[in-house]
Amino acid sequence: MKRSELLFTAAKPPLDYLALVFAAITAFFIRYLPSVQSIRPVIFNLSFKEYFGIALIISAVWIIIFILAGLYTIGGVKKIRDELGKIFVACTAGLATVLGIMVFSRFLFDSRFIIITAWVLAIIFVSFERLIIQLTQRLAYRAGIGTHRIIIIGNGQIANELIKEFTTRFSLGYRVVDKFSQFDSMTAEKIKHLAKIDAVDEIIQINPNLEAKQTSELIDLVNEYHLDFKYTADLLGTQLTNLEVTTYAGLPVVEVKKTRLDGWGKIYKRSFDIIGSIMFIVLLSPIMLIIALAIKLDSKGPIFFKYKRIGEYGKAFDYLKFRSMIPDTHKYRFDKEFLSNQENLRQGSPMMKFKGDPRITKVGKFIRRFSLDELPELFIVLFGKMSLVGPRPHEVEEVEKYQKHHKKLLTIKPGMTGMSQVSGRSDLDFEQEVKLDTFYIENWSVGLDLHILIKTPLAILKRRRTQ
């Protein structure tokens, strides 16, 4: 999902809310216009402060109705008539809700004129606001901003129709980068090249005669390079989850979503991360100050340890944690002489963990035992490079040794805690960890995040008791 699509969608609820509140305020002042009062005098006493409070609450209820009406689905620019139709239905349902509440609560609002006028203005203001959003998004697509760069694999009339559809209807937000008649080793190399130079986002497979082995290879390729994958209906006989069907040029096109963390899921999770990280930073700041002082008194060197790790889509970011080792020792993890003298607890894995690691300081041993060295990750979460929950942050040297199916872990942001951390932590072998994190990626939910966060302190204490 393109970031621009997420931004446009995330902007709609607050803008809709403002439009609804503005409609209510405008209706109030229209009622008090001299020209309106000359037709029907105001015989009630309704203060603006009281009315404004009611308007704020009702507007929030209407946003819930908008959600139920499907006004916040994510994708390209919607058809104007469909958008306006949904707005009319949603606003009318909102009016019916208000009237229903008044009847059942026996609360008689002072002015029917204001209610009807606010309903009409709500339709007008929200429609106008949505038209501006659509126009802005169309202009962005025309300028090449936020467009999905796609490769089509397949021949025949269907391929030609899709290319024509995407070329003529720029409001869909698609641009065809290349087209291949079949998927073979040469095609795979060309796709890899385009992916490496960041020239492609998605692949649409429309060849129904592709062999199962080729289909499997194609799916491995899109997972390895973090591309989106779509196919025409009934193409795959394999079992896949998280499917989404969209119709282009009258043809059903199925997208295989790598994770539920797309669209609104991504917005929910980012909001959750921002609120959660700020809350934890405030609560844990005294502990972090004590740890920083203890590190400074225990050994020479900086308080924090900073180096590169691999995050979402395989992109490197600056990783920060409390220093728990003597300075300049991270490089020894990949030094042959050092490794020959250490017992690696994770044989057969790209990850390395040593028994009785001689590089760890006294304070470092304590803060690592309770995972307190990872508290600075909260700031990385706040700045958007990590999440509260997700796969373990990946080290550069480890990712270089990952097999193709391991790279699915790079589909989302790494987390401070995750499925593998609360299911055995370092006791799991690497393949078990991959399976758990893959399950999380494919089955994410807000409830699952909360469950993992609640289990994390218990997992840390359990680990402490077993050591």
NUNU-24117 format. One line per 8 residues: number of its first residue (from 0); their letters; for each residue x, y, z of C-alpha. Coordinates in Angstrom, 1 decimal, always signed. Example, Ala and Ser with C-alpha at 12.3 -4.5 7.8 and 13.67 -1.06 7.14 Angstrom:
<pts>
0> AS> +12.3 -4.5 +7.8  +13.7 -1.1 +7.1 .
</pts>
This chain:
<pts>
0> MKRSELLF> +0.0 +0.0 +0.0  +1.4 +3.4 -1.0  +2.1 +5.9 +1.7  +0.2 +8.6 -0.2  -2.9 +6.4 -0.2  -2.6 +5.9 +3.6  -2.2 +9.6 +4.1  -5.2 +10.5 +2.0 .
8> TAAKPPLD> -7.3 +7.9 +3.8  -6.1 +8.9 +7.2  -6.9 +12.5 +6.5  -10.5 +11.8 +5.6  -12.0 +11.1 +9.1  -10.6 +14.4 +10.7  -11.6 +16.4 +7.6  -15.1 +14.8 +7.5 .
16> YLALVFAA> -15.4 +15.6 +11.2  -14.5 +19.2 +10.7  -16.9 +19.5 +7.7  -19.7 +18.1 +9.9  -19.0 +20.5 +12.8  -18.7 +23.4 +10.3  -22.1 +22.4 +8.8  -23.7 +22.4 +12.2 .
24> ITAFFIRY> -22.2 +25.8 +13.2  -23.3 +27.3 +9.8  -26.9 +25.9 +10.3  -27.0 +27.6 +13.7  -26.0 +31.0 +12.5  -28.3 +30.7 +9.4  -31.2 +30.3 +11.8  -30.4 +33.6 +13.5 .
32> LPSVQSIR> -30.0 +35.6 +10.3  -32.5 +38.5 +10.2  -33.9 +37.4 +6.8  -34.7 +33.9 +8.3  -36.1 +35.4 +11.5  -38.4 +37.6 +9.5  -40.0 +34.5 +8.1  -40.1 +32.6 +11.3 .
40> PVIFNLSF> -39.0 +34.3 +14.5  -36.8 +32.6 +17.1  -38.9 +31.7 +20.0  -36.5 +29.3 +21.8  -33.4 +30.0 +24.0  -30.5 +27.9 +22.7  -27.0 +29.1 +23.6  -24.2 +28.6 +21.1 .
48> KEYFGIAL> -22.0 +26.9 +23.8  -24.7 +24.3 +24.6  -25.4 +23.8 +20.9  -21.6 +23.5 +20.0  -21.2 +20.7 +22.6  -24.1 +18.8 +21.1  -22.7 +19.3 +17.6  -19.3 +17.8 +18.6 .
56> IISAVWII> -20.9 +14.7 +20.0  -23.3 +14.1 +17.1  -20.5 +14.7 +14.5  -18.5 +11.9 +16.2  -21.5 +9.6 +16.0  -21.8 +10.4 +12.3  -18.1 +9.5 +11.7  -19.0 +6.0 +13.0 .
64> IFILAGLY> -21.9 +5.8 +10.6  -19.5 +6.9 +7.8  -17.2 +4.0 +8.7  -20.1 +1.6 +8.5  -21.1 +3.1 +5.1  -17.7 +2.2 +3.7  -16.5 +5.8 +3.2  -13.0 +5.0 +4.4 .
72> TIGGVKKI> -11.9 +2.1 +2.2  -8.4 +2.4 +0.9  -7.4 +2.3 -2.8  -7.2 +4.5 -5.8  -9.6 +7.4 -6.5  -13.2 +6.3 -6.2  -15.9 +7.1 -8.8  -17.4 +10.5 -8.0 .
80> RDELGKIF> -21.0 +9.3 -8.2  -20.3 +6.4 -5.9  -18.6 +8.6 -3.4  -21.4 +11.2 -3.4  -24.0 +8.4 -3.2  -22.4 +7.0 -0.1  -22.2 +10.5 +1.5  -25.9 +11.1 +0.9 .
88> VACTAGLA> -26.8 +7.7 +2.4  -24.5 +8.1 +5.4  -25.7 +11.6 +6.2  -29.3 +10.6 +5.9  -28.6 +7.6 +8.2  -27.0 +10.1 +10.6  -30.1 +12.3 +10.5  -32.3 +9.2 +11.2 .
96> TVLGIMVF> -30.0 +8.3 +14.1  -30.3 +11.8 +15.6  -34.1 +11.8 +15.2  -34.3 +8.3 +16.7  -32.3 +9.3 +19.7  -34.5 +12.3 +20.2  -37.7 +10.1 +20.1  -36.5 +7.4 +22.4 .
104> SRFLFDSR> -34.8 +9.7 +24.9  -37.7 +12.2 +24.8  -35.2 +15.0 +24.2  -36.9 +17.7 +22.1  -34.3 +19.8 +20.3  -35.3 +23.5 +20.1  -35.2 +23.9 +16.3  -36.2 +21.5 +13.6 .
112> FIIITAWV> -34.9 +24.1 +11.1  -31.4 +23.8 +12.4  -31.5 +20.0 +12.2  -32.7 +19.9 +8.6  -30.3 +22.7 +7.5  -27.4 +20.9 +9.2  -28.2 +17.7 +7.4  -28.3 +19.5 +4.0 .
120> LAIIFVSF> -25.1 +21.4 +4.7  -23.4 +18.3 +5.9  -24.0 +16.6 +2.6  -22.8 +19.7 +0.7  -19.7 +20.3 +2.9  -18.5 +16.7 +3.1  -19.1 +16.2 -0.6  -17.1 +19.4 -1.4 .
128> ERLIIQLT> -14.3 +18.3 +1.0  -14.2 +14.8 -0.6  -14.1 +16.3 -4.1  -11.1 +18.4 -3.1  -9.3 +15.3 -1.8  -10.1 +13.4 -5.0  -8.9 +16.3 -7.2  -5.6 +16.4 -5.1 .
136> QRLAYRAG> -5.1 +12.7 -5.4  -5.8 +12.8 -9.2  -3.3 +15.6 -9.6  -0.8 +13.6 -7.6  -1.3 +10.5 -9.8  -1.0 +12.6 -12.9  +2.3 +14.0 -11.6  +3.5 +10.4 -10.9 .
144> IGTHRIII> +3.3 +10.8 -7.1  +2.0 +7.7 -5.3  +1.4 +5.6 -8.4  +1.7 +1.8 -8.3  +4.5 +0.8 -10.7  +3.5 -2.6 -12.0  +4.8 -5.4 -14.2  +2.3 -7.6 -16.1 .
152> IGNGQIAN> +3.2 -11.2 -16.8  +1.1 -12.8 -19.5  -0.2 -12.5 -23.1  -3.5 -12.1 -24.9  -6.5 -9.9 -24.8  -6.7 -9.7 -21.0  -3.2 -8.3 -20.8  -3.9 -5.7 -23.4 .
160> ELIKEFTT> -7.2 -4.7 -21.7  -5.4 -4.2 -18.4  -2.6 -2.2 -19.9  -5.2 +0.0 -21.7  -7.2 +0.4 -18.5  -4.2 +1.5 -16.4  -2.9 +3.7 -19.2  -6.1 +5.6 -19.8 .
168> RFSLGYRV> -7.5 +5.8 -16.3  -4.7 +7.4 -14.4  -7.1 +8.0 -11.5  -6.6 +4.3 -10.6  -3.0 +5.1 -9.7  -1.3 +2.5 -11.7  +1.6 +2.8 -14.2  +2.8 -0.2 -16.3 .
176> VDKFSQFD> +6.6 -0.4 -16.0  +7.1 -3.5 -18.2  +5.2 -6.5 -19.6  +6.5 -10.1 -20.0  +4.8 -12.8 -22.0  +6.0 -15.5 -19.6  +7.9 -16.0 -16.4  +11.2 -17.7 -16.8 .
184> SMTAEKIK> +14.8 -17.2 -15.5  +15.4 -14.2 -17.8  +12.2 -12.5 -16.7  +13.1 -13.2 -13.1  +16.5 -11.5 -13.5  +14.8 -8.4 -15.1  +12.3 -8.2 -12.3  +15.1 -8.5 -9.7 .
192> HLAKIDAV> +17.0 -5.7 -11.5  +13.9 -3.4 -11.5  +13.3 -4.2 -7.8  +16.9 -3.4 -6.8  +16.7 +0.0 -8.4  +13.3 +0.6 -6.8  +11.5 +0.9 -10.2  +8.6 -1.6 -9.5 .
200> DEIIQINP> +6.0 -2.1 -6.7  +3.7 -4.8 -7.9  +3.4 -7.8 -10.2  +0.1 -8.9 -11.9  +0.2 -12.5 -13.2  -2.5 -13.2 -15.8  -1.1 -16.3 -17.4  -3.4 -19.2 -16.4 .
208> NLEAKQTS> -1.0 -21.8 -17.9  +1.9 -21.1 -15.6  +3.2 -24.2 -13.9  +2.9 -24.7 -10.2  +6.7 -24.6 -9.8  +6.9 -21.3 -11.7  +4.1 -19.8 -9.7  +5.9 -20.9 -6.5 .
216> ELIDLVNE> +9.2 -19.3 -7.8  +7.3 -16.1 -8.7  +5.8 -15.9 -5.2  +9.2 -16.5 -3.6  +10.6 -13.7 -5.8  +8.0 -11.1 -4.8  +8.4 -12.0 -1.1  +12.2 -11.7 -1.4 .
224> YHLDFKYT> +12.0 -8.2 -2.9  +8.9 -7.1 -0.9  +6.7 -6.6 -4.0  +2.9 -6.8 -4.0  +1.5 -9.7 -6.0  -1.8 -9.9 -7.8  -3.3 -12.5 -10.2  -6.4 -13.0 -12.2 .
232> ADLLGTQL> -9.1 -15.2 -10.6  -8.7 -19.0 -10.5  -5.0 -18.8 -11.4  -3.6 -20.4 -8.3  -4.5 -23.7 -6.9  -2.4 -23.1 -3.8  -3.7 -22.3 -0.4  -3.3 -18.6 +0.2 .
240> TNLEVTTY> -4.7 -16.2 +2.9  -5.4 -12.5 +2.9  -6.8 -12.2 -0.5  -8.5 -9.0 -1.9  -10.4 -9.0 -5.2  -10.7 -5.8 -7.3  -12.3 -5.4 -10.7  -10.4 -3.7 -13.6 .
248> AGLPVVEV> -11.8 -3.5 -17.1  -14.5 -5.9 -16.0  -11.9 -8.5 -15.0  -11.5 -9.8 -11.4  -7.9 -9.3 -10.2  -6.9 -11.0 -6.9  -4.1 -9.5 -4.7  -2.2 -11.8 -2.4 .
256> KKTRLDGW> -1.6 -9.6 +0.7  +1.5 -10.4 +2.6  +0.0 -9.2 +5.8  -3.2 -7.7 +7.3  -1.0 -4.8 +8.3  -2.0 -2.9 +5.2  -4.4 +0.0 +4.7  -6.3 +0.8 +7.9 .
264> GKIYKRSF> -4.3 -1.9 +9.8  -1.1 +0.1 +9.1  -2.8 +3.3 +10.3  -4.1 +1.7 +13.5  -0.7 +0.1 +14.3  +1.2 +3.4 +13.7  -1.3 +5.3 +16.0  -0.9 +2.5 +18.6 .
272> DIIGSIMF> +2.9 +2.8 +18.4  +2.9 +6.6 +18.8  +0.6 +6.6 +21.8  +2.2 +3.6 +23.4  +5.8 +4.7 +23.0  +5.0 +8.2 +24.4  +3.3 +6.6 +27.4  +6.1 +4.2 +28.1 .
280> IVLLSPIM> +8.8 +6.9 +27.6  +7.1 +9.0 +30.3  +6.5 +6.2 +32.7  +10.0 +4.6 +32.3  +12.1 +7.8 +32.0  +13.3 +7.6 +35.7  +14.5 +4.0 +35.1  +16.3 +5.0 +31.9 .
288> LIIALAIK> +18.1 +7.8 +33.8  +19.2 +5.4 +36.5  +20.5 +2.9 +33.9  +22.4 +5.7 +32.0  +24.1 +6.8 +35.3  +25.0 +3.2 +36.2  +26.5 +2.5 +32.8  +28.6 +5.7 +33.0 .
296> LDSKGPIF> +29.9 +4.7 +36.5  +30.5 +1.0 +35.6  +32.8 +1.3 +32.6  +34.4 +3.8 +30.2  +32.6 +4.5 +27.0  +29.3 +6.0 +25.7  +26.0 +5.4 +27.4  +24.3 +4.2 +24.2 .
304> FKYKRIGE> +25.3 +1.6 +21.6  +24.4 +2.7 +18.1  +24.8 +0.6 +14.9  +22.8 -0.4 +11.8  +20.0 -2.9 +11.7  +17.6 -3.9 +8.9  +14.0 -2.9 +9.1  +10.9 -2.9 +7.0 .
312> YGKAFDYL> +11.4 -3.8 +3.3  +15.1 -4.6 +4.0  +16.1 -1.0 +4.6  +18.8 -0.2 +7.1  +18.2 +2.2 +10.0  +20.1 +3.5 +13.0  +19.5 +1.2 +16.0  +20.0 +2.4 +19.5 .
320> KFRSMIPD> +20.2 +0.6 +22.9  +21.9 +1.0 +26.2  +25.6 -0.1 +26.0  +25.9 -3.5 +27.8  +29.4 -4.4 +26.6  +32.9 -2.9 +26.8  +33.4 -0.4 +23.9  +34.1 -1.5 +20.3 .
328> THKYRFDK> +33.3 -5.2 +20.7  +30.4 -5.7 +18.4  +32.8 -6.4 +15.5  +34.1 -9.5 +17.3  +30.8 -11.3 +16.6  +32.1 -11.9 +13.2  +35.8 -12.3 +14.0  +37.0 -15.9 +13.2 .
336> EFLSNQEN> +39.6 -15.9 +16.1  +37.0 -14.7 +18.6  +34.3 -17.1 +17.3  +36.7 -20.1 +17.6  +37.0 -19.5 +21.3  +33.2 -19.1 +22.0  +30.3 -21.5 +22.3  +27.6 -20.3 +20.0 .
344> LRQGSPMM> +24.2 -21.2 +21.4  +22.4 -21.0 +18.1  +24.2 -23.3 +15.7  +22.9 -23.5 +12.2  +21.3 -20.1 +12.4  +22.4 -16.7 +11.0  +22.0 -15.4 +14.5  +24.8 -15.7 +17.1 .
352> KFKGDPRI> +24.5 -15.9 +20.9  +27.4 -16.8 +23.1  +27.5 -18.5 +26.5  +29.2 -16.5 +29.1  +30.1 -13.7 +26.7  +33.3 -12.1 +28.1  +32.5 -8.7 +26.5  +29.5 -8.0 +28.7 .
360> TKVGKFIR> +29.9 -5.5 +31.6  +28.5 -6.0 +35.1  +25.8 -3.5 +34.6  +25.3 -4.9 +31.1  +24.7 -8.4 +32.5  +21.9 -7.0 +34.7  +20.1 -4.9 +32.2  +20.3 -7.6 +29.5 .
368> RFSLDELP> +18.8 -10.2 +31.9  +15.7 -8.0 +32.2  +15.8 -6.6 +28.7  +16.3 -3.1 +30.1  +19.1 -2.4 +27.5  +16.3 -2.3 +24.9  +14.3 +0.6 +26.5  +15.9 +3.2 +24.1 .
376> ELFIVLFG> +14.1 +1.4 +21.3  +11.0 +3.3 +22.5  +12.4 +6.4 +20.8  +13.0 +4.4 +17.6  +9.3 +3.3 +17.7  +8.2 +7.0 +18.2  +10.2 +8.0 +15.1  +8.7 +5.3 +13.0 .
384> KMSLVGPR> +11.5 +2.9 +12.3  +10.3 +0.2 +14.7  +7.1 -0.9 +16.2  +6.1 -2.0 +19.7  +5.3 -5.5 +18.4  +6.9 -7.2 +15.5  +9.8 -9.5 +14.4  +13.1 -9.1 +16.1 .
392> PHEVEEVE> +15.3 -6.3 +14.7  +17.6 -7.9 +12.1  +21.4 -7.4 +12.0  +23.0 -6.6 +8.7  +25.3 -9.6 +8.8  +22.5 -12.0 +9.7  +20.2 -10.8 +6.8  +23.0 -11.4 +4.3 .
400> KYQKHHKK> +22.7 -15.1 +5.3  +18.9 -15.3 +5.2  +17.3 -17.8 +2.9  +14.4 -16.6 +0.6  +11.6 -17.6 +3.0  +13.4 -15.8 +5.9  +13.1 -12.5 +4.1  +9.3 -12.4 +4.6 .
408> LLTIKPGM> +10.2 -11.2 +8.1  +11.3 -8.0 +6.5  +7.7 -7.3 +5.3  +6.9 -5.2 +8.3  +8.7 -3.1 +10.9  +10.7 -5.0 +13.5  +9.3 -4.8 +17.1  +10.5 -4.3 +20.6 .
416> TGMSQVSG> +8.7 -7.6 +21.4  +7.0 -10.2 +19.3  +5.6 -13.7 +19.0  +9.0 -15.3 +19.2  +10.0 -13.3 +22.2  +7.0 -14.3 +24.3  +7.1 -17.9 +23.1  +10.5 -19.0 +24.3 .
424> RSDLDFEQ> +12.9 -16.1 +23.5  +16.4 -17.4 +22.9  +15.4 -21.0 +23.6  +13.8 -21.2 +20.2  +15.8 -22.3 +17.1  +15.8 -19.9 +14.2  +13.3 -21.7 +12.0  +10.8 -21.8 +14.9 .
432> EVKLDTFY> +11.3 -18.1 +15.3  +10.7 -17.5 +11.6  +7.4 -19.6 +11.7  +6.1 -17.6 +14.7  +6.9 -14.2 +13.2  +5.5 -15.3 +9.9  +2.2 -16.3 +11.7  +2.2 -12.8 +13.3 .
440> IENWSVGL> +2.7 -11.1 +9.9  -0.1 -13.0 +8.3  -2.6 -12.9 +11.2  -2.0 -9.5 +12.8  -4.7 -7.9 +14.8  -4.9 -5.2 +17.5  -5.9 -7.9 +20.0  -2.8 -10.0 +19.1 .
448> DLHILIKT> -0.6 -6.9 +19.7  -2.2 -6.3 +23.1  -1.8 -10.1 +24.0  +1.9 -10.0 +23.2  +2.5 -6.8 +25.1  +0.8 -8.2 +28.2  +2.8 -11.5 +28.0  +6.2 -9.8 +27.5 .
456> PLAILKRR> +6.9 -8.9 +31.2  +5.9 -12.5 +32.1  +8.2 -13.9 +29.5  +11.1 -11.8 +30.8  +10.5 -12.9 +34.4  +10.2 -16.5 +33.4  +13.5 -16.3 +31.6  +15.0 -14.7 +34.7 .
464> RTQ> +13.9 -17.7 +36.9  +15.3 -20.3 +34.5  +18.8 -18.7 +34.5 .
</pts>
